[in-house]
């Protein structure tokens, strides 16, 4: 198994084999929490307009997402696990659009299969990859706004890679690097778009036994949840 490390939308476009699009803060962490709160379907798009149109045709749909970490006008929630963790999403279809992770899923059309990952489902993702045993795994760290390297996405790629190599990675030093690096904004009292609780919720390796597979559907990408025991 060849493991290649890529980043941003350019990396997603170059991804081959099984692509793992990584967005720890917060798209795919939020996705796992949504399924944990009972969401029936998650549809992903990089188009706010497509999200609005879908809700017009399906009024019960919930719109979740952000641009520049701010909740989009007319949306129901921002891209924040702490905003949804106490909500009941049973029998709900969610449209998700963000500044980085969802763009990566859209761009990874050259891969044979595309997965969405963060630390919260990293062990399940690695177990699935080991079972599939593809010739190539492309780990794509999406970064901040898909243009700035982010410690959490890079380290999540390293974490998954270590698991694939049969190692037991030490997460605590990674968490410290993130806390003092690109995760520091969650501890800035003036940054109301990045609540401190999200930092903790996104950095819980293996909280969810979900593999999230990105499957094209009409103008969207369906995030198919499959439970797996790492």
C-alpha positions as CSV (number, residue, x, y, z in Angstrom):
1,X,0.0,0.0,0.0
2,X,1.4,3.3,-1.1
3,X,0.5,6.3,1.1
4,X,0.7,9.7,-0.4
5,X,0.3,13.0,1.5
6,X,-1.5,15.9,-0.3
7,X,-3.2,19.1,0.7
8,X,-5.9,21.6,-0.3
9,X,-8.2,21.3,-3.3
10,X,-5.2,20.8,-5.5
11,X,-4.3,17.7,-3.6
12,X,-7.9,16.5,-3.7
13,X,-7.8,16.8,-7.5
14,X,-4.5,14.8,-7.6
15,X,-5.8,12.1,-5.2
16,X,-5.9,8.5,-6.6
17,X,-6.8,5.1,-5.2
18,X,-8.8,5.7,-2.0
19,X,-8.8,9.3,-1.1
20,X,-9.2,10.4,2.5
21,X,-10.3,14.0,2.7
22,X,-9.4,15.3,6.1
23,X,-11.1,18.2,7.9
24,X,-10.8,18.0,11.6
25,X,-12.0,21.6,12.4
26,X,-14.8,21.0,11.7
27,X,-16.6,19.7,8.6
28,X,-16.2,15.9,9.1
29,X,-16.2,16.1,12.9
30,X,-19.6,17.8,12.6
31,X,-20.7,15.2,10.1
32,X,-20.0,12.4,12.6
33,X,-21.8,14.2,15.4
34,X,-24.8,14.8,13.1
35,X,-25.0,11.0,12.5
36,X,-24.5,10.5,16.2
37,X,-27.5,12.7,16.9
38,X,-29.6,10.6,14.5
39,X,-29.4,12.4,11.2
40,X,-30.8,10.2,8.4
41,X,-28.8,11.6,5.5
42,X,-26.0,14.2,5.0
43,X,-25.7,15.7,1.6
44,X,-22.6,17.8,0.8
45,X,-22.2,20.6,-1.6
46,X,-19.7,23.4,-2.3
47,X,-22.6,25.6,-3.6
48,X,-24.7,27.7,-1.2
49,X,-27.2,28.3,-4.0
50,X,-27.7,24.6,-4.5
51,X,-28.3,24.2,-0.7
52,X,-30.9,27.0,-0.8
53,X,-32.7,25.4,-3.8
54,X,-32.8,22.0,-2.2
55,X,-34.4,23.4,0.9
56,X,-37.0,25.3,-1.2
57,X,-38.0,22.0,-2.7
58,X,-37.7,20.1,0.6
59,X,-38.6,22.5,3.5
60,X,-37.8,19.9,6.2
61,X,-34.2,19.9,5.2
62,X,-31.7,21.5,7.6
63,X,-28.9,23.7,6.2
64,X,-25.6,23.5,8.1
65,X,-22.4,25.3,7.1
66,X,-20.1,28.2,7.1
67,X,-17.9,30.6,5.1
68,X,-14.9,32.0,6.9
69,X,-16.2,30.3,10.1
70,X,-19.4,32.3,10.1
71,X,-22.8,30.7,9.7
72,X,-24.3,31.4,6.3
73,X,-27.4,33.6,6.1
74,X,-30.5,31.6,6.1
75,X,-28.8,28.4,7.4
76,X,-30.1,26.6,10.5
77,X,-26.7,26.0,12.2
78,X,-23.0,26.8,11.7
79,X,-20.3,24.2,11.3
80,X,-20.0,23.5,15.0
81,X,-20.3,20.2,16.9
82,X,-21.1,22.0,20.1
83,X,-24.1,23.7,18.4
84,X,-25.7,20.3,17.5
85,X,-24.6,17.8,20.1
86,X,-27.7,18.3,22.2
87,X,-30.1,18.4,19.3
88,X,-32.3,15.7,17.9
89,X,-31.8,15.1,14.2
90,X,-33.7,11.9,13.8
91,X,-35.3,11.4,10.4
92,X,-33.6,14.6,9.1
93,X,-31.7,15.2,5.9
94,X,-28.9,17.7,6.3
95,X,-27.2,19.8,3.6
96,X,-23.6,20.6,4.6
97,X,-21.3,23.1,3.0
98,X,-18.0,24.5,4.3
99,X,-14.9,26.4,3.4
100,X,-12.6,23.5,3.1
101,X,-13.6,19.9,3.7
102,X,-16.7,19.8,1.5
103,X,-14.7,21.4,-1.4
104,X,-12.2,18.6,-1.1
105,X,-14.9,15.9,-1.5
106,X,-16.2,17.7,-4.6
107,X,-12.7,17.9,-6.2
108,X,-11.6,14.3,-5.5
109,X,-13.2,12.9,-8.6
110,X,-10.1,11.1,-9.8
111,X,-10.1,8.7,-6.9
112,X,-11.6,5.3,-7.0
113,X,-13.3,5.9,-3.6
114,X,-13.5,8.9,-1.4
115,X,-13.8,9.0,2.4
116,X,-14.3,11.9,4.8
117,X,-12.3,11.9,8.0
118,X,-11.3,13.6,11.2
119,X,-9.8,12.3,14.4
120,X,-13.2,11.3,15.7
121,X,-13.5,8.6,13.0
122,X,-9.8,8.1,12.2
123,X,-9.5,4.5,13.7
124,X,-12.6,3.3,11.8
125,X,-11.3,4.9,8.6
126,X,-7.9,3.2,9.0
127,X,-9.5,-0.1,9.7
128,X,-11.6,0.2,6.5
129,X,-8.5,1.1,4.5
130,X,-6.6,-1.9,5.9
131,X,-9.5,-4.1,4.9
132,X,-9.7,-2.7,1.4
133,X,-5.9,-2.8,1.0
134,X,-5.8,-0.5,-2.0
135,X,-2.7,0.0,-4.0
136,X,-2.7,3.7,-3.2
137,X,-4.1,5.8,-0.3
138,X,-4.2,9.5,-0.7
139,X,-4.4,11.4,2.6
140,X,-5.5,15.0,1.8
141,X,-5.2,17.6,4.5
142,X,-7.6,20.3,3.6
143,X,-6.2,23.0,5.9
144,X,-7.8,26.3,6.9
145,X,-10.1,27.6,4.1
146,X,-8.3,25.1,1.9
147,X,-5.4,27.4,1.4
148,X,-3.5,27.5,4.8
149,X,-1.8,24.4,6.3
150,X,-3.5,23.3,9.5
151,X,-1.7,21.3,12.2
152,X,-4.8,19.2,13.0
153,X,-5.3,18.0,9.4
154,X,-1.7,17.2,8.9
155,X,-1.4,15.3,12.2
156,X,-4.7,13.5,11.5
157,X,-3.1,12.3,8.2
158,X,-0.1,11.1,10.2
159,X,-2.3,9.4,12.8
160,X,-4.2,7.5,10.1
161,X,-0.9,6.6,8.4
162,X,0.6,5.3,11.7
163,X,-2.5,3.1,12.2
164,X,-2.2,1.7,8.7
165,X,1.4,0.7,9.5
166,X,0.3,-1.2,12.6
167,X,1.6,1.5,15.0
168,X,-0.2,2.9,18.1
169,X,0.3,6.7,17.7
170,X,0.5,8.8,20.8
171,X,-2.2,11.4,20.4
172,X,-1.5,13.6,23.4
173,X,1.6,15.3,21.9
174,X,-0.4,15.9,18.7
175,X,-3.1,17.6,20.7
176,X,-0.6,19.9,22.4
177,X,0.8,20.9,19.0
178,X,-2.7,21.7,17.8
179,X,-3.5,23.6,21.0
180,X,-0.5,25.8,20.5
181,X,-0.8,26.1,16.8
182,X,-3.8,26.4,14.5
183,X,-6.2,25.3,17.3
184,X,-5.3,28.3,19.4
185,X,-8.2,30.3,18.0
186,X,-10.7,28.1,20.0
187,X,-9.2,29.6,23.2
188,X,-9.5,33.2,22.0
189,X,-12.5,34.8,23.9
190,X,-12.9,37.3,21.1
191,X,-13.4,34.6,18.5
192,X,-17.1,33.7,18.9
193,X,-17.1,31.6,15.8
194,X,-14.8,29.0,17.3
195,X,-16.1,27.9,20.7
196,X,-13.7,26.2,23.0
197,X,-16.0,23.1,23.3
198,X,-15.5,22.4,19.6
199,X,-11.7,21.9,20.2
200,X,-12.4,19.1,22.7
201,X,-15.2,17.5,20.6
202,X,-13.1,17.4,17.5
203,X,-10.1,15.9,19.2
204,X,-11.5,12.6,20.5
205,X,-9.9,9.8,18.4
206,X,-12.3,7.0,17.7
207,X,-15.4,8.5,19.3
208,X,-17.4,7.3,16.3
209,X,-17.1,3.9,14.6
210,X,-18.1,5.4,11.3
211,X,-16.6,5.3,7.9
212,X,-18.0,8.2,5.8
213,X,-17.9,7.4,2.1
214,X,-18.6,10.2,-0.3
215,X,-21.0,9.1,-3.1
216,X,-22.0,11.5,-5.9
217,X,-25.8,12.0,-6.0
218,X,-27.4,14.6,-8.4
219,X,-25.7,17.9,-7.7
220,X,-24.6,16.7,-4.3
221,X,-22.4,14.2,-2.5
222,X,-24.1,11.8,-0.2
223,X,-22.0,10.9,2.9
224,X,-22.8,7.3,3.5
225,X,-22.2,6.1,7.0
226,X,-21.0,2.6,7.6
227,X,-20.2,1.4,11.1
228,X,-17.0,-0.6,11.4
229,X,-15.2,-2.0,14.4
230,X,-11.5,-1.0,14.2
